[in-house]
C-alpha cells in the first residue's frame, strides 16, 4: 500500500481525483504582485529616471550651498557626501558627466580639484525661484484647495513640506504664505495649519471640469459622465474577460466627491468598500492635479492619509487603477504619474515652473556634448596652462604682477571677494580638502 501511495505522489492530479484529493488556493493579489505584473509605460519610466538625476543634482547643489566655506567646494570634500546623496559612482566622474552644470577646475593656490555650479544653471535656479514668487496667489489658492479636501480643514505642515517642490511652493512657504495671509490660514500648532473660511469658488475639482467638457463636446449622457474618470491604458495593456463591464459599472458608481462635506466618511456610511475607494481615487486625482508636474512620490502620499480620511493601502489603490495612475519604479522611490496629464512623456498643459524645470532637464540631457561655450572655455584653459608654464620658467618673476592677469583669463571669473576668500583659505592649516 505504501508503494502504491508513493508512486501516485509523483502523478499530476486534478483538483478532485478518486485516488487523491488535492485543492489549489487562488493566489493572493497584493500590491507587490500588481506592481510586478503591471504593463509598463516606457516613456513615463524614462521621464522618472531623468527626474531622479535632476533631484540628485539639486540635492548636491543644496549641500554645496549650505556646507561650503567659500565660493568653491573641493571634490575631496564632496566625495564624503556619497552616502547622503545615495551616489554609487565616484564623485569626480559624476561631476565630469555634466559640464553644463558643474565647473571642475584646479584651485589657483592650493592646486587641488574644486567644483562650482555654472552660471547658466544658477540662472535657471534663480529663474525658478522668481517664477514661484510671482505665482504667490496661485500657491495660496492651491493650499486652500488642499485644506478644503481634508476632513477637518487642517493639514500637517510636515506633509506639505515633503511635497513642497511638487506643489511649486517656496522653501519658506510657512513664513511667506501662512504667516503672511493670516486672514486665510491659521497655525493651530507649529506643525498644523487650518483654513479660516472655505472658498466656495474653489470647490470645483479638475475632474469636474473634464466631465463638463465631455458632456458638452461629446454629447454624452449625464448618467455616463457624472461620476466618470478619464481612462487611458498604456500600450499593450491586456483586458481580461468581463473587464469592460466591471469598468463601466465602476465609472457609474456614486461616491462622495473630494470637496463635498460629510460628517464621517467611512466604509459603512458610503455603502460599501467600492464607493469608499472611489472617493480615495478622487482625492488622489485632485491632489496630483494640483501639483506642478502631475507626479508625486508614493511614499509621501502616505502622510496625507489621516488628514484626508484614506483608510486603504494607497499603493495598492494606485496600482488597482492603471488607466488613471501609473506607478514607476525607476529610481530609489516609486513615483506616481497622472496618466491623463501626459502624452508621449510630455506634460499636456505646461506651466511656467514646469517650463523652467524642463530647461534644467535639457542641461542634464546634454551630458558631455560640446557646445560653443564649452569649446571657448577649453581654449581659454589651454592658454592659461601655457601662461602658467611660462611664468614658472621666470617670466614676470620677482614682482608677482602676472598673478592677477592669469586669474582674469581663467574660464572661471574671479571677483574681489573670491580672491579674498582664496587668501583666507591659503592661511588655514590642516588637510587641503576645502576651497
Buried (B, 14 or more C-beta within 10 A) or exposed (E): EEEEEEEEEEEEEEEEEEEEEEEEEEEEEEBEEBBEEBEBBEBBBEBBEBBBBBBBBEBBBEBBEEEBEBBBBBBBBBBEBBEEBEBEEEBBEBBBBBBBBBBEBBBBBBEBBBBBBBEEBEEBBEBBEEBBEEBBEBBBBBBBBBBBBBBEBBBBBEBBBBBBBBBBBBEEBBEBBBEBBEEBBBBEEEBBBBBEEBEEEEBEBBBBEBBEEBBEEEEBEEEBBBBBBBBBBBEEEEEEEEEEEEBEEBBEBEBBBBBEEEEEBEBEEBEEEBBBBBBBBBBBBBBBBBBBBBBBBBEBBBBBBBBBBBEBBBBBBBBBBBBBBBBBBBBEBBBBBBBBBBEEBEBEEEBBBBEBBEBBBEBBEBEEEEEEEBEEBEEBBEBBEEBBEEBEEEEBEEEEEBBEEBBEEBBBEBEEEBBEBBEEBEEEEEEBBBB
